[in-house]
Amino acid sequence: MIRLFPIFLGFLLLVGNGSTALAASQKATALRQANGLVAFTPTEKFLSGNFVAEEMNPSVIFGAVKAFAASRKCPTAWFIEEGEKHRLAGIGSSDKPEEYTIYLEEDCPDQVVYYVFIDQSGLTPQQWIEWREKFHKSKAEPQYGSTKSKLDQACTEGCGVGAELRFLQKDGELMGKSPEEYLRVDLKYAPIYDLNRQKKISK
């Protein structure tokens, strides 16, 4: 019994770090290898920041990324493409805005889902809006002008955004449904701010 105690203690320490310590399913392991994914620890700024889940015209803002990750029913873990991890390591500290893609894996018995986030948490909420406008304004200026105004208002009300949930993958296949619709309809996950009504959503 005494000999088993250190082993049991080590197991508790691993589990105490979260569900990422749990063994991955064979399907999850295969998908990680197929996508060239390696373990990654997101910054606290990213995890504590709000996010949108629609690239061009979001209708709502969701709360902290880590709250969404904690809401998942199956074991989760964070990953990044190996090449991207090396690129970020080579950049070091820079004042230039950087965005990169990270994957939240949800490993369920019947399916493996990847929530693919774009991390721009290094920017202030206003910088995030300007950075987003740089890429989208030329695509649909009239539409994005309205979106920018709504995001500006949300920013002034303390609901700024630092990340975007851009894609969903289920068992390696890209899902056709928009991430925003999937979160609100399929997962019944509640947002914190209504961009169309320009007001916070009470719990």
C-alpha positions as CSV (number, residue, x, y, z in Angstrom):
1,M,0.0,0.0,0.0
2,I,2.9,2.4,0.9
3,R,4.5,1.7,-2.5
4,L,1.3,2.5,-4.4
5,F,0.9,5.9,-2.7
6,P,3.5,7.8,-4.9
7,I,2.0,6.3,-8.0
8,F,-1.5,7.3,-6.9
9,L,-0.3,10.8,-6.0
10,G,1.3,11.2,-9.4
11,F,-2.0,10.3,-11.0
12,L,-3.8,12.9,-9.0
13,L,-1.3,15.6,-10.0
14,L,-1.8,14.7,-13.7
15,V,-5.6,14.7,-13.4
16,G,-5.4,18.0,-11.5
17,N,-4.0,19.7,-14.5
18,G,-7.3,19.1,-16.4
19,S,-8.8,16.8,-18.9
20,T,-5.8,17.2,-21.2
21,A,-4.0,14.6,-19.0
22,L,-6.6,12.0,-20.0
23,A,-5.6,9.5,-22.7
24,A,-6.8,10.4,-26.1
25,S,-9.0,8.1,-28.2
26,Q,-7.6,6.3,-31.2
27,K,-9.6,8.6,-33.5
28,A,-8.3,11.8,-31.8
29,T,-4.7,10.5,-31.9
30,A,-5.1,9.8,-35.7
31,L,-6.6,13.2,-36.4
32,R,-3.8,15.0,-34.5
33,Q,-1.3,13.2,-36.6
34,A,-3.2,13.8,-39.8
35,N,-3.4,17.5,-39.1
36,G,0.1,17.9,-37.8
37,L,-1.1,19.1,-34.4
38,V,1.0,19.4,-31.3
39,A,0.0,20.3,-27.7
40,F,-0.2,24.0,-27.0
41,T,-0.9,26.2,-24.0
42,P,-2.9,29.3,-24.9
43,T,-2.2,32.6,-23.2
44,E,-4.4,33.6,-20.3
45,K,-5.3,36.7,-22.2
46,F,-6.8,34.6,-25.0
47,L,-8.5,32.2,-22.6
48,S,-10.1,35.0,-20.6
49,G,-11.2,37.1,-23.7
50,N,-14.5,37.1,-25.5
51,F,-15.0,35.8,-29.0
52,V,-17.2,35.9,-32.0
53,A,-18.2,32.8,-34.1
54,E,-19.0,34.3,-37.5
55,E,-16.3,35.7,-39.8
56,M,-18.2,38.3,-41.8
57,N,-21.3,39.4,-40.0
58,P,-21.5,38.1,-36.4
59,S,-24.8,38.7,-34.6
60,V,-23.6,38.0,-31.1
61,I,-20.5,38.0,-28.9
62,F,-19.7,35.0,-26.6
63,G,-18.0,35.3,-23.3
64,A,-14.6,34.0,-22.2
65,V,-13.0,31.3,-24.4
66,K,-12.1,29.3,-21.2
67,A,-15.7,29.3,-20.1
68,F,-16.7,27.8,-23.4
69,A,-14.0,25.2,-23.2
70,A,-15.1,24.3,-19.6
71,S,-18.7,23.9,-20.8
72,R,-17.8,21.0,-23.0
73,K,-19.1,17.6,-21.8
74,C,-16.1,15.5,-23.1
75,P,-12.4,15.8,-22.4
76,T,-10.7,18.8,-24.1
77,A,-7.2,19.7,-25.1
78,W,-5.6,22.6,-26.9
79,F,-3.4,22.1,-30.0
80,I,-1.6,24.1,-32.7
81,E,-0.1,23.1,-36.1
82,E,3.5,22.2,-35.5
83,G,4.8,24.6,-38.2
84,E,2.8,27.4,-36.7
85,K,4.3,26.7,-33.3
86,H,7.8,27.0,-34.7
87,R,6.8,30.2,-36.6
88,L,5.6,31.8,-33.4
89,A,8.7,30.8,-31.5
90,G,10.8,32.5,-34.2
91,I,8.9,35.8,-34.0
92,G,9.5,36.6,-30.3
93,S,8.2,39.9,-29.0
94,S,6.9,42.2,-31.7
95,D,4.6,45.3,-31.9
96,K,3.2,44.0,-35.2
97,P,-0.2,42.4,-34.9
98,E,-0.1,38.7,-35.1
99,E,-2.9,36.2,-35.5
100,Y,-2.6,32.4,-35.4
101,T,-4.9,29.4,-35.4
102,I,-5.3,27.1,-32.4
103,Y,-7.5,24.1,-32.0
104,L,-9.7,23.1,-29.1
105,E,-10.2,19.4,-29.3
106,E,-13.3,17.7,-27.8
107,D,-12.8,14.0,-27.7
108,C,-16.1,12.3,-27.3
109,P,-16.9,8.5,-27.5
110,D,-19.0,9.0,-30.7
111,Q,-17.1,11.9,-32.4
112,V,-14.1,14.2,-32.2
113,V,-14.8,17.9,-32.7
114,Y,-12.2,20.6,-33.3
115,Y,-13.2,24.2,-32.6
116,V,-10.8,26.2,-34.6
117,F,-10.0,29.6,-33.1
118,I,-8.1,32.6,-34.4
119,D,-6.2,34.1,-31.6
120,Q,-5.7,37.9,-31.7
121,S,-5.6,38.5,-28.0
122,G,-2.4,40.5,-28.3
123,L,-4.5,43.4,-29.6
124,T,-6.7,45.8,-27.7
125,P,-10.4,45.4,-28.6
126,Q,-10.2,48.5,-30.8
127,Q,-7.0,47.2,-32.5
128,W,-8.9,44.0,-33.1
129,I,-11.7,45.8,-34.9
130,E,-9.2,47.7,-37.0
131,W,-7.2,44.6,-37.8
132,R,-10.4,42.8,-38.8
133,E,-11.5,45.7,-41.0
134,K,-8.2,45.6,-42.9
135,F,-9.1,42.1,-44.2
136,H,-12.9,42.4,-44.6
137,K,-13.6,45.9,-45.7
138,S,-12.5,45.3,-49.3
139,K,-14.7,42.2,-49.5
140,A,-18.0,43.8,-48.5
141,E,-17.6,47.4,-47.4
142,P,-21.3,48.3,-46.9
143,Q,-21.9,45.2,-44.8
144,Y,-18.8,45.4,-42.8
145,G,-19.3,49.1,-42.1
146,S,-22.4,48.1,-40.1
147,T,-20.6,45.3,-38.4
148,K,-17.7,47.6,-37.4
149,S,-20.1,50.1,-35.9
150,K,-21.8,47.3,-33.8
151,L,-18.4,46.0,-32.6
152,D,-17.3,49.5,-31.7
153,Q,-20.4,49.9,-29.5
154,A,-19.8,46.5,-27.9
155,C,-16.2,47.6,-27.2
156,T,-17.4,50.7,-25.3
157,E,-19.7,48.6,-23.2
158,G,-16.9,46.3,-22.0
159,C,-17.7,43.5,-24.5
160,G,-14.6,43.8,-26.6
161,V,-13.4,40.7,-28.6
162,G,-9.9,39.1,-28.9
163,A,-10.7,35.9,-30.8
164,E,-12.8,34.3,-33.4
165,L,-14.2,30.8,-33.7
166,R,-13.8,30.4,-37.5
167,F,-14.2,26.7,-38.3
168,L,-15.7,23.5,-36.9
169,Q,-14.4,20.1,-37.8
170,K,-16.2,16.9,-36.9
171,D,-14.3,13.6,-37.3
172,G,-11.9,15.4,-39.7
173,E,-14.6,16.9,-41.9
174,L,-15.3,20.6,-42.1
175,M,-18.9,21.3,-40.9
176,G,-21.1,23.4,-43.3
177,K,-23.0,25.0,-40.5
178,S,-21.7,28.3,-39.2
179,P,-19.9,28.1,-35.8
180,E,-22.3,30.8,-34.4
181,E,-25.4,28.8,-35.4
182,Y,-23.8,25.6,-34.1
183,L,-23.1,27.1,-30.7
184,R,-26.4,28.8,-30.3
185,V,-28.7,26.1,-31.8
186,D,-27.0,22.8,-31.4
187,L,-25.0,23.4,-28.2
188,K,-27.5,25.9,-26.7
189,Y,-24.6,28.0,-25.6
190,A,-25.6,31.4,-24.6
191,P,-23.8,34.6,-25.8
192,I,-23.2,37.7,-23.6
193,Y,-23.9,40.5,-26.1
194,D,-26.4,41.0,-28.9
195,L,-24.7,42.9,-31.7
196,N,-27.9,43.6,-33.7
197,R,-29.8,45.0,-30.7
198,Q,-26.5,46.5,-29.4
199,K,-27.1,45.5,-25.8
200,K,-25.8,43.0,-23.2
201,I,-27.7,39.8,-22.8
202,S,-28.9,39.2,-19.2
203,K,-28.3,35.7,-17.8
